[in-house]
Each structure stands twice: as C-alpha cells, then as structure tokens.
C-alpha cells in the first residue's frame, strides 16, 4: 500500500526557512545526484537526438561484429574508469586528504565531464566505428524501427548508466546508501525511470507501434493515417499515465490535496489529479503532466511540500497552472517547427549528396536548441507574471495564498531563492530557464510600473496572449 507524502510545510506561518536550509545544508548526499536541472535535460535531449539521427550519416561498409566489438571495448573502458574514479575519490576522503564535501563536488564534476565527453564517444561508436550503418543495414533489424532505435541508443544509455552506477558506488562507499548488488541495481534503475525514462520509453513505444502498424501490410496512405491517429491518442492520454508510472509517486496527504485542489480550481483548472513526486527529499520540483482534463496530473516533489511555506508553495503551483492555461508546452513545440522545416529544405536542396540528410539534421538540431532557449525564457517570464496575477484572484477563495501582487511577487522571489539556495549554478541562466535575478527583476519591474502610475494594458485572453508569445518567439529568431 502506498504511503501518503508528509505535509509538514515548515515555517508556514512565519515564512521562515527550515534550520537546515538557512544554514546551507551541504550534506554530501545533496551534492549528487542533480538529474533534474536544465543542463542535464539538455544532455538527455542531445544524447537521444544525436543517437537516433546518426542513422542518417553516409553509409560505410562495416560488419556488425567489428562495429559491436569496437563499441563494447570503448564503453567497457569508460565503465571501468568511472568506477575507478569513484573509488579513488573515496580513498582520498577516507585518508583525510580532502574534505568530504570537496570530494563529492570533485567527483560530481568528473562524472559530468564523463557524460558530456560521452556525447563524442557516442558519435565515435555510431559513426566512426560504423555501428549506426551496420544497424540500419542488418537483415535482422532492417524491418524494425524500434529495435534499430534500441541499438542506436545503447552506447549513450550505457555511458549514462555507468556514471550513475559509479555515483551510486561512491555513495555506498561513503555510507550514504546501503551496499549490495540489489540495492545498486535498484538505485540505478530509479535514476533512469525518474530522468531519461520519460524521454526514451515513449519514443520506443511509439516506434514499436509504428512497426506493428507497418506489419499489417496496408496501403501507405492507410498506414500513415493509422500511425497519426495512434500518435494523437498516445500523447494526450497514454503519455501522462506513463510518466506517472516512471516517476516515483505517492498519494498526497488529504489536507494537502484539498488545499492544492482549491488553488487550481480557483485558478480555473479542474479535474486534475495531484500526486507527490517522491525524490527522497532531495529535489525541489513541480510539473503538470498532460493537458486533457481527467488525464492530467500535478506532480509536486516531497521536498517542496516539506520545506516551503504555504504562500511560496502556492506560487509554485500557480506557476505550473500558468504554464497550462497559457498553452506554453504546445507553444514551445510549435516554435521549433520552422527549424525542422528548414532542415528538411536543406536536405532537399542538397539531394544527391551523401551529406544531405546529416546537414539537414544538424541545422535542425542547432536551430531547435536556440529556438527552445528563446521560447522557454519568454514562457517562464510569462508564467511568473501570470502566477502573481492569479494569486490575487485565488486568495479570495483559498487561505495562505498571497492577496496582492506585491505579496505574490515577494513570495515568488523567496521561493526562487530557497529552491536554489544549495546550488549557486542553479541561479544562473540555463537552457530552459532565465536566471533567478532576471526573473525577480521582471516581477519587480511590474511593481515599479504600478507604483509610478503607469497603467498596464487590459489583460488579453489566454489564447490571445499565447498567440502573441509565439509570434514574439518566432520574430526573435
């Protein structure tokens, strides 16, 4: 039976930080892992895209046996080196050559370096050793896109899993987690299902569905229509459920659930499940998965609920509600369409050349990174602003919600500072988020305009604002 997540909301009345937080709790188990920040999301995105797009490189005659052997030797060396690094770092701490905190930070940097260098190793294995071409041309794999994707993703997944394994090994050596093969495998599996799983598993399932439909031997037009319908059904209905399964979740305490439901209902969002995202009290995070009523879920991490006062927690929830109401996720998806259209145009213009598909894919990936950065930044600013505006309305119906824009912006500022207190790098601008100082400055700019008597334009509808946001993003690019 699943246990309810605790609802402590420490400091809810006074708004003070927990003692550990205000003192800057730097326990080594907080140093690693950090899988949910933007840099890791960028890494996961590049890893999957580069792995799958490697099938489009110019073909080369390489036997599968030779390509697989070279790849296994390369990956085996990296696995060995990462675990040696873990033990060497632990030895330095054990002999008191370095402080535990410094050792954990140094080891984290090593593993991050291994992961990012691993992108180059992935390309070497797939293109240099010819594993991608051998996979596509293999008689056993030629008829299955899903099986091809599994082989193409294997080098990147192996590198990532090996660094997670080394990190768990380090944590077991330092006594932070229990030792044992079963605990080790469970720890690595939990890292996968809570991070890369939501990206890799849906892709493989969609490709498997495509293989099944292709096996029906229907007319090409009928196959395309059925595949499109399958995708349209999978994304809004099955994907949210799948993410709920992959993430470690639990029911929320009854009193907390009622309070969250009151907030999102007053903000205009109904028929949304609420679950606790169990991170062993390590991560500050929240998200709304899905956009179809009755099929969407608000996930709130255990640490958010345990350590943020209610006014700050309300602003985090309203920020996520704003993303949903303002159609920010669909806008981000639409904003990258021009990038892939341009990539397709380049491929067509270079048709006949061996590098045509690779060039088109490269341009598409590069433009996607830039456009998503611009779109995400604008939508984050917009979500902060709309959350503060919604708080004023919601406070009339729900307790412990800031009742004025000034109070709401101050609660949002305090929440941003709190969740980034233990990681100064998290306060800087990243791929999908502006810096904390930029977000705070944007909120204060609105307050200063009101105090100076400058009238704000009448708020437009969510649809109109969403269209304007997309127009601004495309214009910026």
ABEGO torsion letter per residue (X at the ends): XBBBBBBAGBGAAAGBBBAAAAAGBABAAAAOBBAABAAAAAAAAAAAAAAAAAAABBBBBBBAAAAAAAAAAAAAAAAAAAAAAAAAAAAAAAAGABBAAAAAAAAAAAAAAAAAAAAAAAAAAAAAAGAAAAAAABAAAAABAAAAAAAAAAAAAAAAAAAAAAAAAAAAAAGABBBEAAAAAAAAAAAAAABAAAAAAAAAAAAAAAAAAAAAGBBAAAAAAAAAAAAAAAAAAAAAAAAAAABBBBBBBAAAAAAAAAAAAAAGBBGBBBBBBBAGGABBBBBBBEABBGABBBBBBAAAAAABBAAAAAAAAAAAAAAAAAGAAAAAAAAAAAAAAAAAAAAAAABGBAAAAAAAAAAAAAAAAAAAAAAAAAAAAAAAAAAAAAAAAAAAABBGBBABAAAAAAAAAAAAAAAAAABAAAABBBAABBBAAAAAAAAAAAAAAAAAGBBBBBBBBAAAAAAAAAAAAAAAX
